Amino acid sequence: MYRFSRSIYRDLAPYVIAEPQNGNGNGNGNGHAAGSEDGHERANVGDNRRRLLEDCESAMRRLAYDRRYFAHPARSLFGEVRMYFPIQEQDRVYRVIERNVNLAIDHLARLPEGGVGLDGQPSECRAHTRKGTPCQRQPLPGRDYCPSHKHLEESLQPVEELKILDAAPVEQRDVVGAGV
């Protein structure tokens, strides 16, 4: 998964600016911090590049281990790193991130779900015991929880029933406390 985060970093690192664009006008958008020395400026660009790489790696790690609960990974990563780029490069940044995240998602979809994570370790149940420690049992195939905690798995059945109930005319609904 690191090859996707490194690819994002390699494509975007040349465009990183010294001052984060935080909305208060401190960054002038040309890669130079207002009133800074040359040696000081490079350290700041280096710090922003390091943060960019850390954010990319963290997003890819979360995508790999928590992909079912990571709704919009490209949008989320873009929101974290957009301040490191001038406004005229924002579109390029988003396109690079979106392309690499989609490639990572395609790569993960092709991997078998054999109960083994990307690091070779067996997957564990997402629940916690009564003492607060993580459950160490292996989850059911294609699930996030073990047999003891399968009741914690979200089911879509009640949501569908609510949609059907909302679509029914008022006369057909059971009205609680209607006093009829």
Number of C-alpha atoms within 10 A of each C-alpha: 15 13 12 19 23 16 16 22 22 11 13 20 19 11 18 24 26 28 24 24 18 11 8 7 11 13 21 15 20 14 19 18 21 15 8 12 10 11 8 11 19 17 12 19 23 15 14 22 22 14 15 24 21 15 18 24 21 15 19 25 16 14 21 18 14 12 15 10 10 14 11 12 20 20 13 13 21 19 11 14 22 20 20 28 26 21 12 9 15 16 11 14 21 17 13 17 27 19 13 19 24 14 13 19 16 11 12 16 10 8 10 9 13 10 18 13 15 14 8 8 9 14 21 19 20 18 21 12 10 8 6 8 9 13 18 15 17 18 22 17 11 9 15 20 22 21 12 13 18 15 10 12 13 8 9 8 8 10 10 11 11 10 10 10 14 11 10 10 8 10 7 8 11 9 10 7 6 6 5 5
